[in-house]
């Protein structure tokens, strides 16, 4: 089954939080390449 990514808690605004999550995903991708 598909499991959506859920982000909860305080953030610095939608754009800043999204940029941080994207940066984390890119960092994780680099670990596997």
LINLINBEL-V49168 format. One record per run of one state. SS is the DSSP state (hx for helix, st for strand, lp for the rest). FROM is the first residue (numbers start at 1). TO is the last residue. If there is no record, write none. Layout:
ss | from | to
SS | FROM | TO
SS | FROM | TO
This chain:
ss | from | to
lp | 1 | 13
hx | 14 | 31
lp | 32 | 33
